[in-house]
Amino acid sequence: LDVQRQLAIENYLNDTVEAPAVTEEEARAYYEDYRESFLLRYPDQPFPPFEQVQSEIVKLLSQEKQQEAMLILIEELEEKADVRRYT
């Protein structure tokens, strides 16, 4: 795809797809999972408190949810249309 077409597709998806909000519970669960693996790998390194990294975690999880929602929309559109992929 040319750049202009790719940007148009990305703009359409960004305008059309609204990902569910990230809950504090989801952010804390991600933090705890990551914290455990970090401490196993780097036991001598300090790990920041949740409040210090919460906004970064929410941003990351929001992007993941947005990607998932976009993929679902693309699958739905492909089911409704005669789509041919050129690679």
C-alpha positions in Angstrom: 0.0 0.0 0.0 1.2 3.5 -0.6 1.7 5.8 2.3 -1.4 7.9 1.6 -3.7 4.9 1.5 -2.1 3.4 4.7 -2.7 6.7 6.5 -6.3 6.8 5.4 -6.8 3.3 6.7 -5.2 4.1 10.0 -7.2 7.3 10.4 -10.4 5.4 9.6 -9.6 2.7 12.2 -8.6 5.3 14.8 -11.8 7.2 14.3 -14.0 4.1 14.1 -12.6 1.9 16.8 -13.0 2.8 20.5 -11.3 0.4 22.8 -12.7 -0.3 26.2 -11.2 1.7 29.1 -8.4 0.2 31.1 -9.5 -0.4 34.7 -7.3 0.1 37.7 -7.7 -3.6 38.4 -6.3 -4.5 35.0 -3.4 -2.0 35.4 -2.6 -3.4 38.9 -2.7 -7.0 37.6 -0.3 -6.1 34.8 2.0 -4.4 37.3 2.0 -7.4 39.7 2.8 -9.8 36.8 5.6 -7.7 35.5 6.9 -6.9 39.0 7.3 -10.6 39.7 9.2 -11.4 36.5 11.3 -8.3 36.9 12.3 -9.1 40.5 13.2 -12.7 39.5 15.5 -11.4 36.8 16.9 -8.4 38.7 16.7 -9.2 42.4 19.1 -6.4 43.4 17.3 -3.7 41.4 14.5 -1.5 43.0 11.1 -1.7 41.4 9.1 1.5 41.1 5.8 1.8 43.0 2.5 1.3 41.1 1.6 5.0 41.3 4.8 6.0 39.6 4.2 3.8 36.6 0.4 3.6 36.5 -0.1 6.1 33.6 2.5 4.2 31.5 0.8 0.9 32.1 -2.6 2.3 31.3 -1.2 3.7 28.1 0.3 0.4 27.1 -2.8 -1.6 27.9 -5.0 1.0 26.1 -2.9 0.5 23.0 -3.2 -3.2 23.2 -7.0 -3.0 23.6 -7.1 -0.6 20.6 -5.1 -3.1 18.5 -7.4 -5.9 19.5 -10.5 -3.9 18.6 -9.0 -2.9 15.3 -8.3 -6.5 14.4 -11.8 -7.5 15.3 -13.2 -4.7 13.1 -11.0 -5.8 10.2 -12.1 -9.4 10.5 -15.8 -8.3 10.6 -15.2 -6.1 7.5 -13.4 -8.9 5.7 -16.3 -11.3 6.4 -18.8 -8.8 4.8 -16.7 -8.0 1.8 -14.9 -9.7 -1.1 -11.3 -9.0 0.1 -8.2 -9.9 -1.8 -4.9 -9.5 -0.1 -1.8 -8.6 -2.2 1.5 -9.3 -0.7 
